């Protein structure tokens, strides 16, 4: 179990490197003399690089055992984050974020693969959820602390911390994680065969919509809280802490629910609650109390969906879990990039107050896809039982 917890800590660091930008978006915009929507493109390019590059890198490194791959990716991750602290200029920051995203993509897929392999029998769902919870815990600690640091010091210091901690975790991984035999090499052209399978395609579409709808609001969460609710820096930090704690709880609930009630009930219920939360945001006025309640509701609902999707993908292609999880990560990051881009367009058109509704509308596609996929699965089971 300690091995799973180490994977979760690495996942936390990986999540912090991705999400911290959302908590300090206004600080980056101010120091770089750019608009908030331009600063938001740091999230967009990260997600695109993560999404497009991960499948290629996973395929290219598929002969490596998973421990060695994790160590290599952590090395690149640590070095590039330390270098970010010395970079000047918006364009160079974009390049550094792309490299960081490529290493982060390999790390996250490898962590999920290791969690599935190292899990005790019958505990795959909970183990994957623990790793995902590490990622979402970055919202609890990483993003708010990043906000505090950026409020008192230069925001670049955050990335020195990410790099140093990455080096420490690298050595721990060398000592604790056992060697895990790599899966059989699957050429990129053959990966498209997985996408063509209806149930896998449905899960990937749900992933795109789920993370895309989430990203529309989360990318601009700091400007949203500052402008719509006139919150102070301290208020934004507290709101991010509350949101992060609820996100971690949501991930764990998603894992426990998947093990107990299955993927369909967990996923369908989570997305319906997710859409409901987003629809309610513009109706709460200026009430800070209702805002905190809704942030908790939103975070738990949104983050309960990750485990059932990933567990279903592993179940549908157990012999190629690394490939399907890399596709999941890729599609998810493309979804986040699309969400960040859509949110940026809305912000530029003075629609910041209504971006939650755009996310809720997108989730309708995910809910319908989930219902259709479940119906297809039941029909196949019925046919098999009649044969």
C-alpha positions in Angstrom: 0.0 0.0 0.0 2.9 2.3 0.7 3.9 2.0 -3.0 0.4 3.3 -4.0 0.8 6.2 -1.6 4.1 7.2 -3.1 2.5 7.1 -6.5 -0.2 9.4 -5.1 2.4 11.9 -3.9 4.1 12.0 -7.3 0.6 12.4 -8.8 0.1 15.4 -6.4 3.3 17.0 -7.6 2.3 16.4 -11.2 -1.1 17.9 -10.6 0.4 21.0 -8.9 2.6 21.7 -11.9 -0.5 21.7 -14.1 -3.1 23.4 -11.9 -1.0 26.0 -10.1 -1.3 28.3 -13.2 -5.0 28.7 -12.7 -4.5 30.0 -9.1 -2.0 32.6 -10.1 -3.4 33.6 -13.6 -3.9 37.2 -12.7 -0.4 37.4 -11.2 1.2 36.1 -14.3 -0.8 38.4 -16.5 0.3 41.4 -14.3 4.0 40.6 -14.2 4.2 39.7 -17.9 2.1 42.7 -19.0 -0.4 40.5 -20.9 -4.2 40.0 -20.7 -5.8 37.4 -18.4 -7.0 35.5 -21.5 -3.5 35.5 -22.9 -2.1 34.1 -19.6 -4.8 31.5 -19.8 -3.2 30.2 -23.0 -0.4 28.8 -20.8 -3.0 26.3 -19.7 -4.2 25.7 -23.2 -0.7 25.0 -24.6 0.1 22.7 -21.7 -3.1 20.7 -22.3 -2.5 20.5 -26.1 1.1 19.3 -25.6 0.1 16.9 -22.9 -2.8 15.5 -25.1 -1.0 15.3 -28.4 2.4 14.3 -27.2 1.5 11.7 -24.6 0.4 8.9 -26.9 3.5 9.2 -29.1 5.8 9.2 -26.1 4.1 6.3 -24.5 4.3 4.3 -27.7 7.9 5.3 -28.2 8.9 4.3 -24.7 6.7 1.2 -24.5 9.7 -1.2 -24.3 10.9 0.4 -21.1 9.9 -1.1 -17.8 7.4 1.3 -16.0 9.8 2.1 -13.1 12.6 3.3 -15.4 10.1 5.3 -17.5 8.8 7.0 -14.4 12.3 7.9 -13.3 13.3 9.4 -16.7 10.1 11.4 -16.9 10.5 12.7 -13.3 14.1 13.8 -14.2 12.9 15.9 -17.2 10.0 17.2 -15.1 12.3 18.4 -12.3 14.9 20.0 -14.4 12.4 22.0 -16.6 10.5 23.3 -13.6 13.7 24.6 -12.0 14.6 26.2 -15.3 11.2 28.0 -15.5 12.3 30.1 -12.5 15.1 31.6 -14.6 13.1 32.1 -17.8 12.2 35.6 -19.0 9.7 36.4 -21.6 6.2 35.0 -22.4 7.3 33.0 -25.5 10.0 31.1 -23.5 7.5 30.4 -20.8 5.2 28.9 -23.4 8.1 26.6 -24.6 8.9 25.5 -21.1 5.3 24.7 -20.3 5.2 22.5 -23.4 8.2 20.5 -22.2 6.8 20.3 -18.7 3.5 19.0 -20.2 5.2 16.2 -22.2 6.9 14.9 -19.1 3.8 15.3 -17.0 1.8 13.2 -19.5 4.2 10.3 -19.4 4.3 10.5 -15.6 0.5 10.4 -15.1 -0.1 7.5 -17.5 2.8 5.6 -15.9 1.4 6.2 -12.4 -2.0 4.9 -13.3 -0.6 1.9 -15.0 1.6 1.1 -11.9 -1.4 1.7 -9.6 -3.4 -1.0 -11.5 -0.5 -3.5 -11.5 0.6 -3.0 -7.9 -3.0 -2.9 -6.5 -4.2 -5.7 -4.2 -6.8 -8.1 -5.8 -10.2 -6.4 -6.0 -8.7 -3.0 -5.1 -7.9 -1.6 -8.6 -10.6 1.0 -8.4 -9.6 2.2 -5.0 -5.9 2.3 -5.9 -6.5 4.3 -9.1 -8.7 6.6 -7.0 -5.9 7.1 -4.5 -3.5 8.2 -7.3 -6.2 10.5 -8.8 -6.8 11.8 -5.3 -3.1 12.7 -5.1 -3.6 14.7 -8.3 -6.7 16.5 -7.1 -5.1 17.1 -3.7 -2.9 19.5 -5.7 -6.0 21.7 -5.6 -6.1 21.4 -1.8 -2.5 22.3 -1.1 -0.6 23.1 -4.3 -2.9 25.7 -5.9 -3.7 27.7 -2.7 -0.1 27.7 -1.5 0.9 28.8 -5.0 -1.6 31.6 -4.6 -0.1 32.6 -1.2 3.5 32.4 -2.5 2.6 34.5 -5.6 0.9 37.1 -3.4 4.0 37.6 -1.2 7.0 36.7 -3.5 7.7 36.3 -7.2 5.5 33.5 -8.7 8.6 31.9 -10.3 9.7 30.6 -6.9 6.8 28.1 -7.1 8.5 26.2 -9.9 11.8 25.9 -8.0 9.9 24.1 -5.3 8.2 21.8 -7.8 11.6 20.9 -9.3 13.3 20.2 -6.0 10.5 18.1 -4.7 10.5 16.2 -8.0 14.1 15.3 -7.5 13.4 14.0 -4.0 10.5 11.8 -5.2 12.7 10.6 -8.0 15.1 9.0 -5.5 12.3 7.6 -3.5 10.8 6.0 -6.6 14.2 4.4 -7.3 14.2 2.8 -3.8 10.6 1.8 -3.4 8.9 1.1 -6.7 9.6 -2.4 -8.1 10.4 -3.1 -11.7 7.2 -3.6 -13.8 7.5 -5.3 -17.1 6.4 -3.1 -20.0 3.4 -4.1 -22.1 3.8 -5.4 -25.6 4.6 -2.7 -28.1 1.5 -1.3 -29.8 2.3 0.8 -32.9 0.6 4.2 -33.2 -1.4 3.1 -36.2 -2.8 0.2 -34.1 -3.8 2.5 -31.3 -6.6 3.8 -33.6 -8.1 0.4 -33.5 -8.9 1.0 -29.8 -10.6 4.3 -30.7 -12.8 2.6 -33.2 -14.2 0.2 -30.6 -17.6 1.7 -29.7 -17.3 1.4 -25.9 -13.8 2.7 -25.8 -14.7 5.6 -28.1 -17.7 6.4 -25.9 -15.4 6.5 -22.8 -13.0 8.8 -24.5 -15.8 11.1 -25.7 -17.1 11.3 -22.1 -13.5 12.1 -21.0 -13.3 15.0 -23.5 -16.6 16.5 -22.5 -16.1 16.0 -18.7 -12.7 17.7 -18.5 -13.6 20.2 -21.2 -16.7 21.4 -19.3 -14.6 21.5 -16.1 -11.8 23.5 -17.6 -14.1 26.2 -19.0 -14.7 27.6 -15.5 -11.7 26.3 -13.6 -9.1 27.9 -15.9 -10.5 31.3 -15.0 -11.5 30.5 -11.4 -9.3 33.3 -10.0 -10.6 36.1 -12.2 -14.1 34.7 -11.7 -13.8 34.9 -7.9 -12.1 38.3 -8.0 -14.4 40.0 -10.5 -17.8 38.4 -10.0 -17.6 38.1 -6.2 -15.1 40.9 -5.5 -13.0 38.6 -3.3 -9.6 39.6 -1.9 -6.5 37.5 -2.4 -7.1 35.9 1.0 -10.6 35.1 0.0 -9.5 33.5 -3.3 -6.9 31.4 -1.4 -9.6 30.2 1.1 -12.0 29.4 -1.8 -9.3 27.3 -3.5 -8.5 25.4 -0.3 -12.2 24.6 0.1 -12.5 23.6 -3.5 -9.4 21.4 -3.4 -10.5 19.5 -0.2 -13.8 18.8 -1.9 -12.0 17.6 -5.0 -9.9 15.1 -3.1 -13.0 13.8 -1.3 -14.8 13.5 -4.7 -12.0 11.4 -6.1 -12.1 9.0 -3.2 -15.9 8.8 -3.4 -15.6 8.0 -7.1 -13.3 5.1 -6.3 -15.4 3.7 -3.5 -18.5 4.1 -5.5 -17.0 2.4 -8.5 -16.0 -0.6 -6.4 -19.4 -0.9 -4.8 -22.0 0.3 -7.4 -20.1 0.1 -10.7 -19.0 2.5 -13.3 -22.3 3.4 -14.8 -24.1 4.6 -11.7 -21.0 6.5 -10.4 -20.3 8.2 -13.8 -23.9 9.1 -14.7 -24.7 10.4 -11.2 -21.5 12.4 -11.0 -22.0 14.1 -14.3 -25.6 15.0 -13.6 -24.6 16.6 -10.3 -21.7 18.3 -12.1 -24.0 19.9 -14.6 -26.4 20.9 -11.9 -23.7 22.6 -9.9 -22.5 24.6 -13.0 -26.1 25.7 -13.8 -26.5 27.1 -10.3 -23.5 29.4 -10.2 -25.1 32.5 -11.9 -28.1 32.2 -9.6 -26.4 32.6 -6.2 -25.9 36.4 -6.5 -23.1 37.8 -4.3 -23.5 35.3 -1.4 -20.1 34.1 -0.3 -21.6 31.4 1.9 -23.6 30.0 -1.1 -20.5 30.2 -3.2 -18.5 28.0 -0.8 -21.4 25.5 -0.7 -21.6 25.4 -4.4 -17.8 25.1 -4.8 -17.9 22.0 -2.6 -20.8 20.6 -4.5 -19.1 21.2 -7.9 -15.7 19.8 -6.8 -17.1 16.5 -5.4 -19.3 15.9 -8.4 -16.7 16.8 -11.0 -13.9 14.7 -9.5 -16.0 11.6 -8.8 -16.0 10.9 -12.6 -12.3 10.2 -13.1 -12.0 6.8 -11.6 -15.0 5.1 -13.2 -13.9 6.3 -16.7 -10.3 5.0 -16.2 -11.4 1.8 -14.5 -13.8 1.1 -17.4 -11.1 1.7 -20.0 -8.7 -0.8 -18.2 -11.6 -3.3 -18.0 -12.3 -3.0 -21.7 -8.6 -3.4 -22.7 -6.8 -5.1 -19.8 -3.9 -6.2 -22.0 -3.2 -2.7 -23.2 -4.0 -0.6 -20.1 -1.1 1.8 -20.8 -2.3 2.5 -24.3 -5.9 3.2 -23.4 -4.9 5.3 -20.4 -2.6 7.3 -22.5 -5.4 7.9 -25.0 -7.6 8.9 -22.0 -5.0 11.4 -20.8 -4.5 12.7 -24.3 -8.2 13.2 -25.0 -8.7 14.6 -21.5 -6.0 17.2 -22.0 -7.3 18.2 -25.4 -10.7 18.6 -23.7 -9.1 20.9 -21.1 -7.4 22.9 -23.9 -10.7 23.2 -25.7 -12.4 24.3 -22.4 -9.7 26.8 -21.7 -10.0 28.2 -25.2 -13.8 28.5 -25.0 -13.5 30.1 -21.6 -11.0 32.6 -23.0 -13.3 33.5 -25.9 -16.2 34.0 -23.4 -14.0 36.2 -21.1 -13.0 38.3 -24.1 -16.7 38.9 -24.9 -17.5 39.9 -21.3 -19.3 36.7 -20.5 -17.3 35.7 -17.4 -20.4 35.4 -15.3 -22.0 32.9 -17.6 -19.1 30.5 -18.4 -20.5 27.9 -16.0 -23.6 27.5 -18.2 -21.4 26.8 -21.2 -19.8 24.0 -19.2 -23.1 22.6 -18.1 -24.3 22.5 -21.7 -21.3 20.5 -22.8 -21.9 18.0 -20.0 -25.3 17.1 -21.6 -23.3 15.3 -24.4 -21.4 13.3 -21.8 -24.6 12.3 -19.9 -26.3 11.2 -23.1 -23.2 9.2 -24.2 -23.1 7.5 -20.9 -26.7 6.4 -21.1 -26.3 5.1 -24.7 -23.1 3.2 -23.8 -24.8 1.5 -20.9 -27.8 0.6 -23.1 -25.3 -0.9 -25.7 -23.6 -2.9 -23.0 -26.8 -4.3 -21.7 -27.9 -5.3 -25.2 -24.6 -7.2 -25.8 -24.9 -9.0 -22.5 -28.5 -10.0 -23.4 -27.4 -11.4 -26.8 -24.6 -13.4 -25.2 -27.0 -14.9 -22.6 -29.5 -15.9 -25.3 -26.8 -17.7 -27.4 
